[in-house]
Amino acid sequence: RSGSTQAPHLSLWIVSRGINIGLSTRMYFADETQANAADPLLNAIEQAARRATLVAPRELRDGTPVYRFDIRLQGEGETVFLDI
């Protein structure tokens, strides 16, 4: 680590038939606003709309908090994938 604190997140690696390489991405939590604002990876993404593809909104389902994270492989709202 370079001294920067990362926001709470999940690292994801997506593989599927028809995808020749694994795709890496992260899911951040929308209710971690302050931590997300200071996260070095999120800050490296210049366009706010692109950053938003990594942030899962919090919802309540039957009184239970859940996070919804849709992964889009292409097109409008395409998820940011990491080159690692």
Secondary structure, DSSP 8 states (H G I E B T S, - for coil): --S----SEEEEEE--TT-SS-EEEEEEETT-HHHHHH-HHHHH---HHHHGGGEE-EEEETTEEEE-----SSSTT----B--
